[in-house]
Amino acid sequence: MSNPLAVAALGFWHVHGKDYARDAQEHPGTTLVAIWDDDPERGREAAERFGVEFVADLDELLARDTLDGVTVTTSTDQHVDVISRAIAAGKHVFTEKVLAATVADADALVTAADAAGVSLVVSLPRLHHGYTAAIEEALDAGTLGELAYSRVRLAHDGWIAGWLPDRFGNPAEAYGGALTDLGCHPIYLTRLFHRSEPQRITATYASLTGREVDDNAVVTAEFDGGRIGVIEASLVQTPGDFTIELRGTQGALSYGGAAGGLFLNTGDGWQELTVPDDGAGAFDEWVRRIHDGSRADANLDHALALTRVVVAANASAAEGRPVAPLLTPTR
């Protein structure tokens, strides 16, 4: 391997393409060496912005012995093809969520990465944030008693303020709307907080802007023991909002929203808790996994579960009924 690791950025379809390219350029363990995009004009623009080479032929780029890994921020419909080719070429992969549009395809990518001995990490950034660590600490300590209800809401004004590209509304490329993209964060956080897999998913999608995909979405996840998780995502609300609400048999936690901060109530009123600094992020984990050869077990478990819930939610919204997420093999 190179030192620092040589990384190419594949695709600038997604708005986070520039962020992961910047990570590769600024992280002390990596260097950005090239950019590829299926849209040559977009790719050349990005290469010029970052001061690196644009390579028009993906196979030629992946065949380079000097290339160690890639970031993938193509359109969602290209994930399976591009990630599969990178894995087959022996390149480590850091990819935007969701991993794939089907449960089978997501599992096949993880299986292929395992077989090839390459590091595969999916960007699930809020798992590494300080508020998540503080909430986990409270849950592990039993402060709330048994968790009965959760609500995680993430919304922004991307499609009414005009900064979210229209291509995010193309179902052939994006495979979904607010829930499939922005709703991924509430989904994996809900799974984390409940410490289990949802048994049934019920989704309601709406389109305020009239696009073919949802821009307003609410999903109810049913867990064993009568526990409920509510997942909300929107691309058409001002101001933007990120809220976590957890209620248990002995107390409640609230983060974000109008109050801001993290608050705990165990019956004596709301008390603000200290939120630690964010931990090392998913990109840092990817670099570390490449060097020590370990597998990102928790990250990949969340990524596969995320795909299961997104697929179930899309089916539920389309069919107007609750849907049980498909299971993937236990590893």
C-alpha positions as CSV (number, residue, x, y, z in Angstrom):
1,M,0.0,0.0,0.0
2,S,1.0,3.6,-0.6
3,N,1.8,5.8,2.4
4,P,-0.3,7.9,2.4
5,L,-3.0,5.7,0.7
6,A,-3.7,6.7,-2.8
7,V,-7.5,7.3,-3.3
8,A,-9.6,8.1,-6.3
9,A,-13.1,9.7,-6.1
10,L,-15.6,8.0,-8.3
11,G,-18.6,10.0,-9.3
12,F,-19.8,13.5,-8.3
13,W,-23.5,12.8,-8.8
14,H,-24.1,12.9,-5.0
15,V,-23.8,16.2,-3.2
16,H,-21.4,14.6,-0.8
17,G,-18.9,13.7,-3.6
18,K,-17.0,16.9,-2.8
19,D,-16.9,16.2,0.9
20,Y,-15.4,12.7,0.6
21,A,-12.9,14.0,-2.1
22,R,-11.9,16.7,0.4
23,D,-11.6,14.0,3.1
24,A,-9.2,12.1,0.9
25,Q,-7.2,15.2,0.2
26,E,-7.0,16.4,3.8
27,H,-6.8,13.2,5.8
28,P,-3.2,12.6,7.0
29,G,-3.5,9.0,5.9
30,T,-4.7,9.5,2.4
31,T,-4.1,11.5,-0.7
32,L,-6.5,12.2,-3.6
33,V,-4.9,11.2,-6.9
34,A,-7.7,11.1,-9.5
35,I,-11.3,11.6,-10.3
36,W,-13.7,9.6,-12.5
37,D,-17.3,10.4,-13.3
38,D,-19.7,8.9,-15.9
39,D,-20.4,12.5,-16.8
40,P,-17.1,13.7,-18.3
41,E,-17.9,17.4,-18.0
42,R,-18.9,17.0,-14.3
43,G,-15.8,14.9,-13.7
44,R,-13.4,17.3,-15.3
45,E,-14.9,20.2,-13.4
46,A,-14.3,18.3,-10.1
47,A,-10.8,17.3,-11.1
48,E,-10.0,20.9,-11.9
49,R,-11.5,22.1,-8.6
50,F,-9.4,19.6,-6.6
51,G,-6.3,19.9,-8.7
52,V,-6.0,16.2,-9.7
53,E,-6.2,14.1,-12.8
54,F,-9.5,13.3,-14.5
55,V,-9.6,9.7,-15.8
56,A,-12.3,9.0,-18.3
57,D,-11.9,5.2,-18.3
58,L,-12.9,3.6,-15.0
59,D,-11.4,0.2,-15.8
60,E,-8.0,1.8,-16.6
61,L,-8.1,3.8,-13.3
62,L,-9.0,0.7,-11.3
63,A,-6.3,-1.3,-12.9
64,R,-3.6,1.0,-11.6
65,D,-1.3,-0.8,-9.0
66,T,-0.6,2.6,-7.4
67,L,-4.3,3.1,-6.5
68,D,-5.3,1.8,-3.0
69,G,-8.9,2.8,-2.6
70,V,-11.9,4.7,-3.9
71,T,-14.7,6.8,-2.6
72,V,-18.0,6.2,-4.4
73,T,-20.6,8.9,-4.7
74,T,-22.2,8.0,-8.0
75,S,-25.9,7.8,-8.5
76,T,-27.5,5.1,-6.4
77,D,-28.3,3.0,-9.4
78,Q,-24.6,2.7,-10.3
79,H,-23.5,1.5,-6.8
80,V,-23.6,-2.2,-7.5
81,D,-21.7,-1.9,-10.8
82,V,-19.0,0.6,-9.7
83,I,-18.4,-0.9,-6.2
84,S,-18.3,-4.4,-7.7
85,R,-15.7,-3.4,-10.2
86,A,-13.6,-1.7,-7.5
87,I,-13.7,-4.7,-5.3
88,A,-12.8,-7.0,-8.2
89,A,-9.8,-4.8,-8.8
90,G,-8.7,-5.2,-5.2
91,K,-9.5,-1.6,-4.2
92,H,-10.8,-0.6,-0.8
93,V,-14.2,1.2,-0.9
94,F,-15.7,4.0,1.0
95,T,-19.2,4.6,-0.2
96,E,-22.2,6.9,0.2
97,K,-25.4,5.3,1.6
98,V,-27.5,3.4,0.6
99,L,-25.2,0.6,-0.3
100,A,-27.6,-0.9,-2.9
101,A,-31.2,-0.7,-3.9
102,T,-32.0,-4.4,-3.0
103,V,-31.2,-6.6,-0.1
104,A,-29.6,-9.2,-2.3
105,D,-27.3,-6.7,-4.0
106,A,-26.2,-5.2,-0.7
107,D,-25.4,-8.5,0.7
108,A,-23.6,-9.6,-2.5
109,L,-21.3,-6.5,-2.2
110,V,-20.4,-7.2,1.4
111,T,-19.8,-10.9,0.5
112,A,-17.5,-9.8,-2.4
113,A,-15.5,-7.4,-0.3
114,D,-15.0,-10.1,2.4
115,A,-13.9,-12.6,-0.2
116,A,-11.5,-10.1,-1.8
117,G,-10.0,-9.0,1.5
118,V,-10.8,-5.3,0.9
119,S,-12.2,-2.8,3.4
120,L,-15.7,-1.7,2.7
121,V,-17.2,1.1,4.8
122,V,-20.5,2.9,4.3
123,S,-20.8,6.5,5.3
124,L,-23.1,6.6,8.3
125,P,-21.8,9.7,10.0
126,R,-24.2,10.2,12.8
127,L,-23.1,7.0,14.5
128,H,-19.9,8.9,15.4
129,H,-21.5,12.1,16.7
130,G,-21.2,13.1,20.3
131,Y,-25.0,13.2,21.0
132,T,-25.2,9.6,19.8
133,A,-22.5,8.5,22.2
134,A,-24.2,10.3,25.1
135,I,-27.6,8.8,24.2
136,E,-26.0,5.3,24.0
137,E,-24.5,5.8,27.4
138,A,-27.9,6.7,28.9
139,L,-29.5,3.7,27.3
140,D,-26.8,1.3,28.4
141,A,-27.1,2.6,32.0
142,G,-30.8,1.8,32.0
143,T,-31.6,5.5,32.7
144,L,-34.8,5.4,30.6
145,G,-35.9,2.0,31.8
146,E,-37.3,0.0,28.8
147,L,-37.3,2.0,25.7
148,A,-41.0,2.2,24.5
149,Y,-40.9,4.9,21.8
150,S,-38.5,6.7,19.6
151,R,-38.8,9.5,17.1
152,V,-35.9,10.6,14.9
153,R,-36.6,13.4,12.4
154,L,-34.4,15.0,9.8
155,A,-35.6,17.7,7.4
156,H,-34.1,20.4,5.2
157,D,-35.3,22.8,2.6
158,G,-33.3,21.5,-0.4
159,W,-36.1,21.3,-2.9
160,I,-37.8,24.6,-1.9
161,A,-34.6,26.6,-1.5
162,G,-33.2,25.2,-4.8
163,W,-29.9,23.8,-3.6
164,L,-30.6,20.1,-3.8
165,P,-30.1,19.0,-7.4
166,D,-33.1,17.9,-9.4
167,R,-31.4,14.6,-10.3
168,F,-32.1,13.5,-6.7
169,G,-35.7,13.3,-7.9
170,N,-35.0,10.9,-10.8
171,P,-36.3,7.5,-9.6
172,A,-34.1,5.7,-12.1
173,E,-31.0,7.2,-10.6
174,A,-31.9,7.8,-7.0
175,Y,-34.2,4.8,-6.4
176,G,-36.2,6.9,-4.0
177,G,-36.6,10.4,-2.5
178,A,-36.5,11.8,1.0
179,L,-36.7,8.5,2.8
180,T,-34.1,6.7,0.7
181,D,-31.6,9.5,1.0
182,L,-32.1,11.8,4.0
183,G,-34.1,9.2,5.9
184,C,-31.2,6.8,6.1
185,H,-29.8,8.7,9.1
186,P,-33.0,8.4,11.2
187,I,-33.2,4.7,10.1
188,Y,-29.8,3.6,11.4
189,L,-30.1,5.7,14.5
190,T,-33.5,4.1,15.3
191,R,-32.0,0.7,15.0
192,L,-29.1,1.6,17.2
193,F,-31.3,3.0,19.9
194,H,-33.7,0.1,20.0
195,R,-30.8,-2.4,19.9
196,S,-32.8,-4.7,17.7
197,E,-34.3,-5.2,14.2
198,P,-37.7,-3.9,13.3
199,Q,-40.3,-6.6,12.6
200,R,-42.7,-4.5,10.5
201,I,-42.4,-1.3,8.5
202,T,-45.3,1.0,7.6
203,A,-44.5,4.0,5.3
204,T,-46.4,7.0,4.1
205,Y,-44.8,9.0,1.3
206,A,-46.0,12.3,-0.2
207,S,-44.7,14.8,-2.8
208,L,-45.3,18.4,-2.1
209,T,-43.3,19.5,-5.1
210,G,-44.9,17.0,-7.5
211,R,-41.8,15.0,-8.2
212,E,-41.9,11.3,-9.0
213,V,-40.3,10.5,-5.6
214,D,-41.3,11.4,-2.1
215,D,-40.1,14.7,-0.6
216,N,-42.0,14.1,2.7
217,A,-42.0,10.8,4.4
218,V,-43.0,9.2,7.7
219,V,-42.1,5.5,8.6
220,T,-43.3,3.6,11.6
221,A,-41.1,0.7,12.7
222,E,-42.5,-1.9,15.0
223,F,-40.1,-3.8,17.3
224,D,-40.6,-6.8,19.5
225,G,-42.3,-6.2,22.8
226,G,-44.7,-3.4,21.6
227,R,-41.9,-0.9,21.0
228,I,-42.3,1.7,18.3
229,G,-39.9,3.8,16.3
230,V,-41.0,6.8,14.2
231,I,-38.7,7.9,11.3
232,E,-39.3,11.2,9.5
233,A,-37.6,12.8,6.6
234,S,-38.4,15.8,4.4
235,L,-36.7,17.9,1.7
236,V,-39.3,20.6,1.7
237,Q,-39.4,22.2,5.2
238,T,-38.0,25.4,6.5
239,P,-36.1,25.7,8.8
240,G,-34.2,22.4,8.7
241,D,-34.6,20.2,11.7
242,F,-32.9,17.3,13.4
243,T,-34.7,15.9,16.4
244,I,-34.3,12.8,18.6
245,E,-37.0,11.9,21.1
246,L,-36.7,8.8,23.2
247,R,-39.3,7.7,25.8
248,G,-39.0,4.8,28.2
249,T,-40.7,3.3,31.2
250,Q,-38.6,5.4,33.6
251,G,-37.6,8.5,31.7
252,A,-37.2,10.4,28.4
253,L,-34.4,12.0,26.3
254,S,-34.7,14.8,23.9
255,Y,-32.0,16.2,21.5
256,G,-32.1,19.0,19.0
257,G,-35.3,20.6,17.8
258,A,-36.3,24.1,19.1
259,A,-34.6,23.5,22.5
260,G,-31.3,22.4,21.1
261,G,-28.9,20.3,23.2
262,L,-29.5,17.0,24.9
263,F,-32.0,16.9,27.8
264,L,-33.0,14.1,30.2
265,N,-36.2,13.8,32.3
266,T,-36.6,11.0,34.8
267,G,-39.6,12.7,36.6
268,D,-37.9,15.7,38.1
269,G,-38.1,18.0,35.1
270,W,-35.7,18.4,32.1
271,Q,-32.0,18.6,32.9
272,E,-29.4,19.3,30.2
273,L,-26.7,16.7,29.7
274,T,-23.2,17.3,28.4
275,V,-22.6,16.3,24.8
276,P,-19.1,15.0,24.2
277,D,-17.1,15.9,21.1
278,D,-17.7,13.9,18.0
279,G,-15.6,10.8,17.6
280,A,-13.5,9.8,14.7
281,G,-15.7,9.5,11.6
282,A,-16.5,6.8,9.1
283,F,-13.7,7.9,6.8
284,D,-11.2,7.6,9.6
285,E,-12.6,4.1,10.4
286,W,-12.1,3.2,6.7
287,V,-8.5,4.3,6.7
288,R,-7.8,2.4,10.0
289,R,-9.5,-0.8,8.7
290,I,-7.4,-0.7,5.6
291,H,-4.2,-0.5,7.7
292,D,-5.0,-3.1,10.3
293,G,-6.9,-5.5,8.0
294,S,-10.0,-5.7,10.3
295,R,-13.6,-5.8,9.1
296,A,-16.0,-2.9,9.9
297,D,-18.5,-5.3,11.4
298,A,-20.9,-2.8,13.1
299,N,-20.8,-0.5,10.2
300,L,-21.7,-3.2,7.7
301,D,-24.4,-4.6,10.0
302,H,-26.0,-1.1,10.1
303,A,-25.6,-0.7,6.3
304,L,-27.3,-4.0,5.5
305,A,-30.1,-3.3,8.0
306,L,-30.5,0.1,6.5
307,T,-31.0,-1.4,3.0
308,R,-33.6,-3.8,4.5
309,V,-35.6,-1.0,6.0
310,V,-35.4,1.3,3.0
311,V,-36.6,-1.6,0.7
312,A,-39.4,-2.4,3.1
313,A,-40.4,1.2,3.4
314,N,-40.5,1.7,-0.4
315,A,-42.6,-1.4,-0.7
316,S,-45.0,-0.4,2.1
317,A,-45.5,3.1,0.6
318,A,-46.2,1.6,-2.9
319,E,-48.5,-1.1,-1.7
320,G,-50.2,0.6,1.2
321,R,-49.5,-2.1,3.7
322,P,-47.1,-3.0,6.5
323,V,-44.0,-4.9,5.2
324,A,-41.6,-7.2,7.1
325,P,-38.0,-6.4,6.2
326,L,-36.2,-9.2,4.4
327,L,-33.5,-10.9,6.4
328,T,-29.9,-11.3,5.2
329,P,-27.6,-14.1,6.3
330,T,-26.1,-13.8,9.8
331,R,-22.3,-13.3,9.7
